């Protein structure tokens, strides 16, 4: 099983909801993973997103966090 999850009687409040638009092949992949593992698709996607975010932050070459921290205010403001 990909992950252990707890079914809560009351749903946890989530103030920062995001929508994910999947194409047909991505939907089929996540549907198959859900059926194989018994894990809801939303939990699979959330776990993948968190693992990927952690890998990006921990990247040893030059992490995204390092690049953000080493960028001066003018560079951040010019992107907008």
N, C-alpha and C positions, 0 to 999 in steps of 0.2 A: 504494500500500500504506500502511496506517495507521501501521505501525511496523515497524522491523526487529527481528527477534528471533533469538537464537542458540540452537540446539538443543544443550544440554549433554549429554555422555555420562552424567555423574553429576548428578542433580538437586541444585539449590542447597538448602541447609537453610533451612527456613522455620519458625521457632518461633512466629510470631504469625499463625496461620491464622485466617481468618474465613469464615463461610458466608454466601452471598448467596442468598436465596430470590426467584426471579423468577416473575412470573405468565406465562401462556401467550404473551401478545403480546410481552412483554419477551424471552422465550426465542426467539421467532421472529425478532425484530429482531437479537439478538446472533448467532443462527445464520446469518442472511443476511449480516451484516457479516463474519462469519468466512469464509463461503464466498467472498464477493467479494474480500476482502483476502488470504485464505490465512493469516490470523493466528488462533491459537487464542483461543477465547472468554475464557479466564482472563486472557490478556494484554490483550485489549481492555478488559475490565472494570477491570483493575489500572491501565491507562493513563488511562482516564476518571476513576477515583477519584483518582489522583495529580494530574492536571491540575485537577480541581475543587478539591481541597484547596489547591493552590498559589494558585488564583484567590481562594479565600476568605481566605487569609492575606494576599494582596497587595491586597485590596480597599481602595481609597483613602478611602472614606467613613469608616468606622471598622471596622477589621478585627476578626475574631474574636480574633486574637492581642492586639490593643490592649484589647479589652473584658476578656479574661481577665487581662491584666497590670494593668489599672486597677481590677479588682474586689478588694476587701479580703478577708481571710481569713474574716470572719464570713459574708459573702455566699456564698462558695464552700461553707462548711460547712452553711449553711441549705438548699442545694439537695438534699443527700443525704437 
